[in-house]
Amino acid sequence: MKPIERRRAERFNLRIGLSVSLLNSGAREQSTETLNISAGGMHFVTNLSLRRSTAVQLHFRMPEEISHVPATDWVCIGHVVHMKPVISPNGSLSVGVQFDCYEVVSTESLAGRAGSRGNDPRDSDT
């Protein structure tokens, strides 16, 4: 029996570099890469100490295949929905994050980490 698919957006097995940090934390960001990504979330490996529902901030370049517009830099706020221990060069925890909101930013804005959280990915057509 196949498990029920609960995802609302197509998942792409793309390796995209990203920076991950705990939301509102002074802790350093960790660089890693996605294992897969969709318009609603992503899966990656990290060494950060995370738990289910932990809020995270993600910085990455959203590919055109997903957003249907030329690739742009995104800052997303999301929360951990699943995780499991793994052995990987990028970390020891495999993590799935659902996007809660995002901002499309320029490369210059990413350096300053400024931005609002007004866009909800669930409002997307994808």
Order of alpha helices (4+ residues) and beta strands (2+ residues): beta-beta-beta-beta-alpha-beta-beta-alpha
